[in-house]
Amino acid sequence: MANVVRAALVQATWTGDTGSMVAKHEEHAREAARRGARIIGFQEVFNAPYFCQVQDREHFRRAEPVPDGPTVRRMRDLARETGMVIVAPVFEIERSGFYYNTAAVIDADGTYLGKYRKHHIPQVEGFWEKYYFRPGNQGWPVFDTAVGKVGVYICYDRHFPEGWRQLGLGGAQLVYNPSATHRSLSAHLWQLEQPAAAVANEYFVAAINRVGQEEYGDNDFYGTSYFVDPRGRFVGDVAGDKDEELLVRDLDFALIDDVRQQWAFYRDRRPDAYEGLVQP
């Protein structure tokens, strides 16, 4: 397996309907494939607006099964077409009354590898997620893909270091963090937390944010998506804060072993001393 992986992400504006939103992401993926990308990730609930700005039962209609719902089926076809690994975040219904904020991970041949369900669910103004989502209950899987070992951590999860570490212990080389976050709430954290997580856990992170305003609230999603390496350095330029953008970057996975040998954070962990961290 090559050490250099060409990876992509998309920060997108809401189109107004699911059909055109999915079609737009398909075109971004095809462009990324033409540019040589072998993996791509999309933003949180990429096929919908960020409806959690309001609490309204109408939005439960947006939920679909994973992997057998229409969006994930289309993403599997897209993966086969482009030969790319795809990280596709959607609103999942498991069964009546059981809903999750989920990302499906699809291998480059269209194989559904599994899903990650968001663990940490906010319930604050403009982010009424507990109205819609149950907390994730399937741990922090790391998926063995055609490009390497890939994990997912969704939006609000990023404020909690424990999951980042679980992904590192699971062997993750690249973690996608699809998000929907706006300027006035946590913009000053956006370029702190994911680079810090990349350093602490010594892997690459793809941080994806929506961009623009949508019809369900005043949240101004500020984009500025990026890739960051295990030394905490941005890989190429950060995306802009106003427009839709496709980023394609080369990630040298050889850097992971280099950093882990030099900084040796995993060697110096003290799990025997951490018992208090998991007390309620």
Protein Blocks (a to p, Z undefined) as FASTA:
>chain_A
ZZbdcddddddddehiaklmmmmmmmmmmmmmmnopabdcddehklbccfklpccfklmm
mpccdfkbmklmmmmmmmmmnopacdddddddfbghiacdddddddfkopafbdcddfbd
cddehiafklmpccdfebjaddddfkbccdddehjlmmpmklmmmmmmnopabdcddddd
dfklmmmmmmmmmmmmmmmnopaddddddedjdfkbcbdcekjpacddfkopaehjaddf
kbccdddddddfklmmmmmmmnommmmpcfklmmmmmgZZ
